[in-house]
Amino acid sequence: MPITFRKSFRIFPGVRLNINTKSWSLTFGGKHGPHYTRSSTGRRTTSMDLPGPFGWRRTTRRGRG
């Protein structure tokens, strides 16, 4: 089993700084409703928890070049 590192800090209400071994990201949004995440690797994710076992997520990646 590989050793992993992940830490999350709450900067302001509704804003989190997430750090792992390869990148960092900022997440905007509360517990309920939409979440917007921007990663240092260029990944952008929009997600929303829906009632029941449902959820919605869309991820895009910044083009290289």
C-alpha positions in Angstrom: 0.0 0.0 0.0 1.6 3.3 -1.0 2.1 6.1 1.4 0.0 9.2 0.6 -0.2 12.7 1.9 -3.2 15.0 1.7 -4.1 18.0 3.9 -6.9 20.4 3.6 -7.1 23.9 5.3 -10.1 26.2 5.5 -8.9 29.6 4.5 -12.2 31.5 4.6 -15.8 30.2 5.0 -16.5 28.4 1.7 -12.8 28.4 0.6 -10.4 25.4 1.1 -6.7 24.9 0.2 -6.0 21.3 -0.5 -2.4 20.1 -0.6 -1.0 16.7 -1.7 2.4 15.4 -2.7 2.1 16.4 -6.4 -0.1 19.5 -6.5 -2.4 22.0 -4.6 -5.9 23.2 -5.3 -8.4 25.7 -4.2 -12.1 24.7 -3.7 -14.9 27.3 -3.6 -18.3 26.3 -2.2 -20.0 25.1 1.0 -21.1 21.7 2.0 -24.3 21.8 -0.1 -24.6 23.2 -3.5 -22.0 23.6 -6.3 -18.3 23.3 -5.7 -15.6 24.8 -8.0 -12.1 23.4 -7.8 -9.0 24.8 -9.5 -5.8 22.8 -9.3 -2.1 23.8 -9.9 -1.9 21.1 -12.6 -4.6 22.9 -14.6 -7.6 20.7 -13.8 -10.9 22.5 -13.2 -13.8 20.6 -11.6 -17.4 21.7 -11.1 -19.4 19.3 -9.0 -22.7 19.3 -7.1 -24.2 16.8 -4.6 -27.7 15.9 -5.4 -30.4 14.3 -3.1 -29.9 10.7 -2.5 -27.0 8.7 -3.9 -26.6 11.0 -6.8 -24.0 13.6 -7.7 -22.8 15.5 -10.8 -19.3 16.3 -11.8 -17.6 17.9 -14.8 -13.8 18.0 -15.1 -11.8 19.9 -17.7 -8.1 20.1 -18.2 -6.1 23.0 -19.4 -4.5 22.4 -22.8 -0.7 22.0 -23.0 1.3 24.0 -25.5 
